[in-house]
């Protein structure tokens, strides 16, 4: 992703802002990961929506929103990335392409970070304060309302700063993400607000909430000794820890390095590491559907059965053997 990676307005600086991995290697890595990831995302979204039990399960709603929020990154951001590698420039070279690329690269990725932080906090409500969700009013206040506020705020913010803000964008069609510098990043305090509120705080909150959840579960298990109750929540906890480990392992390092540069660390230090981390940010999105799949054993079983059924229905080509008939002479009766 491109947060904090503002490039200069020349092609030389834009070429030096790429991770030092050959473009063909990056192209095939992202293509081979993106195809099954997109397929898995669509299967999960359809499965959650079509299955009544999963659709009404509150703990699936944030997962569903995250899968939907990640789709523009997979379908727009990564595909524009691949097109850039193929042609060597942004194609088609139009401002609307850059605006859409920025919306996916900045807006939907940051939206995913915010929703992941809420996912970690919400797990505390589901496991330790489930009584708050027993009635309709509680479900609205503590589940639906936060999601509505977060999604509405993020959509309004990024649609405004990318499409409506009265500042002039510079489109570099020979650089990745059109130069990675929409004008709002340097417009007043919007860039600092975005980095602090949409990136750094959600990552820190997600880490704290996930660690606190793990500690609370261990303490409650020893205190109450109700192992059966925790077995029901085990899959949800494991899923959260996997997502958090993947997300924080990459995004926190990148954000911490960017903060160090803001507070005086020379730009020469950690530049190459920052480029690698920015490239690895995409794999948080690409691997997320497969982590979510662990929570749906019924879907995994269906996928396995369908796959085995396709393999079994494949025609087996065997060589045809021509059988020759030998005439057996009849014994004559003397």
Secondary structure as UniProt FT lines:
FT   TURN            3..4
FT   HELIX           11..16
FT   HELIX           23..50
FT   HELIX           52..56
FT   HELIX           58..60
FT   HELIX           61..72
FT   HELIX           73..77
FT   HELIX           78..87
FT   HELIX           95..102
FT   HELIX           103..108
FT   HELIX           109..128
FT   HELIX           130..133
FT   HELIX           136..139
FT   HELIX           140..144
FT   HELIX           145..159
FT   HELIX           160..164
FT   TURN            173..174
FT   HELIX           176..179
FT   HELIX           183..186
FT   TURN            188..189
FT   HELIX           190..193
FT   HELIX           194..200
FT   HELIX           201..224
FT   HELIX           227..262
FT   TURN            263..264
FT   TURN            267..270
FT   HELIX           271..293
FT   TURN            294..295
FT   HELIX           297..313
//
